């Protein structure tokens, strides 16, 4: 009796059934192609797609690779590969726009701070007025208001002046 059970061959006909030719149909096609020698016996030409509508009544054997397989989360939510790629593209573009706006904001803010700070040696208008008023008040002489802060350009620089420091000494040249 054991030998008779082993010798029994079960034939399963897949034809005349409504097949969903979505992403997972590639496995069925692979199974069919592995048993291609039995195509007439198993009536592989009658295994046809019922869904999706654009593949309705197409033989599974004649299908090309189905590229509409979901990559990330489409299998769970019923999205196609094209929908997933579109969502990912929009997400990446949004992140790029937000990042560039953030970088631009930081750059603009930094430039604005640098422009608003006085540079070394710059005297603000309010500071210069206070300094002149204070120096006139402390000196007590009305002539200090008319005294120039810098010597005129026509005056010789070689003369001794308390306002201008002496020039540096000439360089020493050593002869060897």
Steps between C-alpha positions, in 0.01 A plus 500: 500500500789739568632461149162578355480830694840609376415420142183710504560832332275786583436746224383843604347710228556869555303608198153654500557675833492877562866596543619828644798596285652740747849484638484144630408349162871484415535200732218318320655576163834367625323180613333468158827551313671231710235254378478633147517148351156429649339814356256305278403255770450766767342749257730789585355711220171511690654650815389860451498820702174642628649803678631769451279618216788583264615134518156338487490185282879501452664158533731484802750314286527800265540764772821694515656588833245685713683813615212638703618331818502714811845555645450651844150528641275441199431138583338605824312803369429389144730751333673430173872539442440817300296647788775417747767658282285811458447528876872453568593759235261757647633425848863544391425825316315632806791413728745667259289818489466513878875441546593772251259747664650416839856552370398825328338626822811423704725666239277810477483531877877470533564757226249737659676472838840562342377809316334646808808462724755782480838392369817551698604863483159622386349765721129523513347844452368513855840405644683768298263775617543401861878496464513847340261651751689348789840620371366855451347501846816378670735741322287804588640704214282620215792460259492122535174497309674654200824304536529232228530141613764415237785721377462650153674316219720801414679494836838330499508162664865526597437763766456405860137467581334360805214363298700290252743232620855506360573288192655157549881470481651401164577131450851386583674330211770257599782431257674171539 
